[in-house]
Amino acid sequence: MSNPDNAPLDIKGFVTSLETANPVCRSYESNDVSYEITATTFKKTSRLPFNDPYPDGTPFTWFRSLNHERITNEAKALVLVHNKTTIPVPRLLEHGQLPDGRRYLVTEFIDGLTLKEIRSQGCLREVGQKHTEDTPCKTCSDQAHSNALDFITNIVLPQFAKLKSQQRGIDGFVMPPSWLAPDAQPPWKGKKSWKTIPLETPEYVFQHGDIAAQNIILDRQNLQVKALIDWEHAGYFPPGMERWPGTLDMLAYRKRADNLPEVITKFLLEDYLECYAGWGDKGELQTLINAGELPDPSRLIQEESKGMNI
């Protein structure tokens, strides 16, 4: 913006004029994030912890660990994927941190419907060409699912396989996997960081971290994929750590959290042993181990020792 007379710039007025020219047309929030949508932009901002007492009045504070950091992680992932692949993602316009610690990112707005939304829509064809008047339209839903699955299988995953690193995460920061609930499950509660576990050779593969129907936007007319969104859990990880089930079925997506002892042993062993050692109530953990919800650390240590002696 030119200022030929060297007069003081009215930055506040300039920003206000921009907001007026592109006003927020829709906003909503989850417990963790608030969203603002304009005609051309999408803004995501992390939320601070807040009081949310139980129905009986018992105090409770809603809190999610790494809630602010995951916004920055997504911003970095968007730049990485945009620069190193042809995978369509929303273009990052801005990201930063607010004085109170919240973080935000702004991307271009991608108009369309998520695969999850299409599954509950009526027929998307024009009047006179509709497959059915029923809701949902199975033909549209099946076609959208086929297009999305083809996109993930033949465009996304092959390009991810070529992106490798010697460390987990992105730029030294590691998000825990989306199939784990560390704020609700012992012994993870209170864990502030996750290990990058450097390797001598680049064997970690880039992963989205949360490939699912709600994170794939499709065109309303031709049902082709327009963008893969929500990259908060993205990063370089051991092959298979995302636990992509090979389908976009919601039931299969939820089952990624099954068989946790085996999965923790395979992908999170060092983090788990550290958390186990620091957890005060070993009896609580033993109960979970006996129930098949956590691996037995003594057995893991014995197996690790045997492997070192071979």
TAMO-V58020 format. One record per residue. PHI is phi in degrees with one decimal (none if undefined). PSI is psi in degrees with one decimal (* if undefined). Layout:
# TAMO-V58020
phi: (PHI PHI)
psi: (PSI PSI)
This chain:
# TAMO-V58020
phi: (none -73.1 -146.0 -61.7 -95.2 55.7 -76.8 -56.7 -79.1 -87.9 -62.3 -60.2 -66.9 -65.6 -64.0 -60.9 -66.0 -65.3 -64.8 -68.6 -71.3 -133.4 -70.7 -68.4 -103.3 -156.1 -144.0 -160.8 -150.7 -106.7 -65.0 -106.4 -140.9 -110.7 -127.7 -133.4 -122.7 -112.0 -64.7 -128.0 -132.0 -130.1 -119.6 -123.3 -129.9 -68.3 -104.1 -82.5 -57.0 -143.6 -74.1 -144.6 -62.0 -67.0 -54.1 -84.7 95.8 -61.1 -62.8 -153.4 -110.2 -76.9 -148.8 -129.1 -65.8 59.2 -65.0 -80.8 -62.4 -67.3 -67.6 -63.8 -60.8 -64.6 -59.4 -65.8 -64.8 -60.5 -65.6 -60.9 -66.8 -62.9 -81.6 -113.7 -140.5 -105.0 -65.8 -70.8 -135.1 -61.3 -73.7 -73.9 -101.8 -167.8 -154.3 -178.5 -128.4 -88.6 -56.0 -86.4 101.0 -65.9 -120.4 -144.0 -141.4 -126.6 -125.1 -64.0 -85.0 -101.5 -79.1 161.0 -124.5 -73.5 -59.2 -62.4 -67.8 -60.7 -65.2 -115.4 -92.0 -74.7 -61.3 -92.2 -76.3 -68.4 -57.2 95.9 -121.0 -67.1 -70.9 -162.6 -96.2 -78.1 -127.4 -80.5 -90.5 -63.7 -64.1 -63.5 -62.7 -65.1 -66.8 -62.8 -62.6 -63.0 -64.1 -66.9 -65.6 -62.6 -61.9 -66.0 -70.7 -105.1 -116.3 -75.0 -62.6 -61.6 -76.5 -59.1 -61.3 -90.5 -97.8 -131.1 -148.8 -89.6 -127.5 -74.7 80.4 -134.9 53.3 85.6 -109.6 -124.2 -86.1 -66.1 -63.0 -68.6 -86.1 -108.8 -116.9 -64.9 -79.2 -115.7 -118.3 -66.7 -96.5 -80.1 -52.6 88.7 -68.4 -100.0 -152.8 -122.5 -72.2 -83.8 44.7 -61.5 -116.7 -73.6 -125.5 -74.3 -111.8 -76.9 -111.2 -68.1 -140.2 -67.9 95.8 -155.9 -67.0 -160.9 -58.5 -75.9 -112.4 -122.0 -98.1 -118.5 -69.5 -68.7 -88.3 -98.1 62.3 -88.9 -69.2 -102.4 -167.0 -103.5 -120.9 62.9 -101.7 -60.5 -95.4 -71.3 159.2 -90.1 -145.4 -58.1 -51.7 91.0 -66.4 -65.3 64.5 -60.4 -82.3 83.0 -148.9 -103.5 -69.8 -65.1 -63.7 -64.6 -60.7 -68.3 -74.0 -60.7 -86.6 -76.4 55.4 -59.3 -55.9 -65.4 -70.8 -61.7 -60.7 -75.6 -115.4 -129.0 -59.7 -63.9 -62.9 -65.4 -62.6 -64.7 -66.7 -61.2 -62.9 -90.0 -83.8 -70.9 -91.9 -67.4 -63.8 -62.0 -68.2 -63.8 -61.4 -69.1 -65.1 -63.6 -83.5 79.3 -100.0 -138.3 -75.5 -82.8 -65.0 -62.8 -66.9 -64.1 -66.3 -62.1 -65.6 -66.0 -66.1 -61.5 -64.0 -72.4 -88.4 -74.6)
psi: (117.6 154.6 72.1 -25.4 4.4 29.2 150.9 133.0 133.4 78.9 -43.0 -42.8 -35.4 -45.0 -41.3 -39.1 -36.2 -43.1 -34.8 -37.1 -25.4 67.4 156.1 124.1 -15.2 138.3 148.4 172.0 153.2 -174.9 -23.7 -28.6 146.3 149.2 141.5 130.5 130.7 -174.0 -23.2 -9.7 158.9 125.1 133.4 127.3 130.6 150.7 154.3 160.4 147.2 155.3 129.7 73.5 152.7 162.6 -30.0 2.7 -5.8 128.8 142.8 132.6 121.7 127.9 139.7 123.5 146.6 24.1 -35.5 -41.4 -31.8 -24.9 -45.4 -38.5 -41.5 -41.5 -44.5 -37.8 -41.3 -42.6 -44.5 -48.4 -39.2 -39.8 -27.1 -3.1 176.0 11.6 125.1 122.1 156.5 137.6 125.8 126.5 -33.6 149.5 155.1 -166.9 137.4 160.5 -29.6 4.7 -15.5 150.0 155.6 160.7 150.4 127.7 169.4 150.2 128.1 110.9 133.8 -166.3 141.9 158.7 -36.4 -41.0 -39.9 -32.6 -15.1 10.1 158.8 -178.2 134.5 -0.9 161.0 160.0 133.7 -16.3 6.3 143.3 -34.8 161.5 -3.3 158.7 126.5 168.2 109.0 -36.1 -47.8 -43.4 -44.0 -40.1 -42.0 -42.9 -42.7 -43.7 -42.6 -42.3 -39.9 -39.5 -47.7 -44.5 -41.7 -13.1 -49.2 -59.6 -41.0 -34.2 -35.7 -39.8 -20.9 -10.3 112.5 158.0 160.3 -10.0 152.3 158.6 -155.0 122.8 41.5 -3.4 135.4 121.8 138.5 155.4 150.0 -16.7 -0.6 146.1 75.7 -23.6 -13.4 -10.5 125.3 149.0 22.5 -22.6 131.6 -4.5 125.7 -18.9 159.0 146.5 140.9 -23.5 72.5 145.1 161.7 -29.3 154.8 93.9 -12.4 138.9 142.0 138.8 146.7 -41.8 -18.0 49.4 119.2 165.9 -32.5 -8.3 16.4 116.9 131.3 155.6 138.2 -28.1 -56.6 -4.0 23.1 153.4 131.6 -30.5 149.6 125.0 177.8 74.5 25.5 -34.4 9.7 158.3 -178.5 128.3 168.3 141.6 131.6 -5.8 -28.7 -24.0 41.4 120.4 -2.3 9.0 160.1 18.5 133.2 -35.8 -42.6 -36.6 -44.9 -28.2 -5.1 -22.9 3.5 161.7 44.1 -39.7 -45.4 -42.4 -41.0 -43.1 -39.9 -38.2 -23.4 30.6 -50.5 -43.2 -40.5 -47.5 -37.1 -45.5 -38.8 -45.1 -32.8 -3.6 127.1 -42.3 85.7 -27.1 -38.6 -42.1 -37.9 -35.6 -42.0 -35.8 -45.3 -29.6 -1.8 21.8 -16.0 151.6 156.3 111.3 -33.5 -40.4 -39.3 -41.4 -40.2 -44.3 -37.5 -38.9 -40.4 -41.2 -35.6 -25.8 -9.3 *)
